[in-house]
Amino acid sequence: LPSSAPGAAGPGTPTLAHPFRGSPAQAWADGADAIELPRAEAVAGLGEDDVALALRRTKEFLIATNLDPAVLRGGQPAKAMALLDPRQPGTLSGLRRSLSDPDRAHDPVDLVTRFDPAEVRPAGDTVKVRGHLSFSAGQAGQVKVRADYTFVYPLVRAGADDGTVARTVVRRALTMNLVDPARWKATPGKLSIERYSAYTYNNECGVHDGYAHPVFPGAGPTASPATGPTVDPYDRSRALGERDPDECGEVTRT
């Protein structure tokens, strides 16, 4: 992790032509290119090819849950769900439940970035990304892949032509496991989720309808007021802890 938050990115208001103006993310890599895989090595009785597969599948999952254009526009994360092991109790059924009937305790935004297409649309095709991915040995026949990434999404109001751009920032940390099906009850080549955590910045408080809802410049929040601490969404100097679902604070910038 970096030792401190990035400095000021310079003045400027984001526009459709320059949606990352005024953001540190302007210097970040674009989309999937930012998710770089470390060199695979054999661990815990799994071969180099197995570890390489775990790394690739985790990258595919990150893309499918945070960068897939159809999913960002409110679609179903079918590609992500296809990567998960159906033998892991509760994971797929829980995600399906949250997508079909979201509420405070079952919100797909905790794992998948989606916006309501009736409300907003992406401002262009680029999402800026920064983070890291690593792996380590688990128990015998198990490799753990840890990912910690921040995604920056520029958005405009659906159906509006005033050019006003808002940015929502999402930071996600997750640990994925791939195991040897000869030693574990598992589906070959499928991932299981060990843990995950997410913070969504510039998102309406208290709304759990399966979508993130950005607040646009010049407009105040329309849902619950912010009661949590003020934070810098670009500060990656601290590990992402477990999120209190009732905590929702202000941001210093987007």
Secondary structure as GFF3:
##gff-version 3
##sequence-region A 1 254
A	DSSP	three_ten_helix	24	27	.	.	.	ID=ss1
A	DSSP	beta_strand	29	30	.	.	.	ID=ss2
A	DSSP	three_ten_helix	31	34	.	.	.	ID=ss3
A	DSSP	alpha_helix	48	66	.	.	.	ID=ss4
A	DSSP	alpha_helix	69	72	.	.	.	ID=ss5
A	DSSP	alpha_helix	78	83	.	.	.	ID=ss6
A	DSSP	alpha_helix	91	100	.	.	.	ID=ss7
A	DSSP	three_ten_helix	108	110	.	.	.	ID=ss8
A	DSSP	beta_strand	120	122	.	.	.	ID=ss9
A	DSSP	beta_strand	128	137	.	.	.	ID=ss10
A	DSSP	beta_strand	142	157	.	.	.	ID=ss11
A	DSSP	beta_strand	166	179	.	.	.	ID=ss12
A	DSSP	beta_strand	192	201	.	.	.	ID=ss13
###
